[in-house]
């Protein structure tokens, strides 16, 4: 793959990646909540996957806006 992209296209790709990671995080968090009562192991795995997508979002946010306050989910930063 030898495509050359300009800065604007790179920024668009990073933003799409952030949006996708946010969607995936949200889906895995919902799954974790729905599995909590019936499948604790599955809920833990889903929560781990959600945290992985959260980490992706944080890294991409730092690339786009270095040194800024980290993005929050629903206005509250979750520390785990």
N, C-alpha and C positions, 0 to 999 in steps of 0.2 A: 504494500500500500504506500504509494508515494504522493498522495494528495497533499497539496499545499493549501493551507487555509489562512485567511487573514484574521486579525485580532477580533473583529466583529463576529465572524463565524465561530471562532473558538469560544467566545463569550456566550453565544447562543447555545452552543453544544453543552457548555458547562451548566447553563441555566436549565436546559432540558434535563440534564442529569440530576440536578437538584430537585426538580419537580417530580421526576420519576422516583427518586429516593424517598421523597416526602410521601408520595402515594403508597409506596411499598411499606414504609414504616407504619403509616396509618393502618394499612390492611393487616399487618402482622400484629400490631397492638390490639386491634379489634379481635383478631383470632385468639390471641393470648387471653383476653378477657372472657371470650366465650368458652374457652377450654378450662378455665380455672377450676370449676367445680367438678367436671367430669374426667379430665385428663391432665393432672398436674404436671406430668413430664412433658406432654405436648405444649402446655401453656408456658413452661420454662423455655422450651426450645423456640417457641414463637416470640417470646419476649427477648431472647438473645438475638434473634434475627432482626427484630425491630431496632434493638440497640446498634446493630451493625449498620443498618440503613441510616440511623441517626448520625453515626460516625462519618459516613460518606457525606451526608449533608454538611456537617461541620467542616470537613476538609474542603469541600467545594466552596463553601461560603468564605473560608479563609483565603482561598485563591482569588476569588472575585473581589473581596473587600478585606485586605489584610489588616489585622489589628482591631477590627470593629468588634463590638459586643457580639457574642455568639447568638445565633437565632434561637428563638424559644418556641416551644410547642404550647399553644393556647396561652401565651404570655407568662408561662412558668417554666423555668429551666429545671429539668429533672436530673438529679444527680444520683447515679447508682453505683 
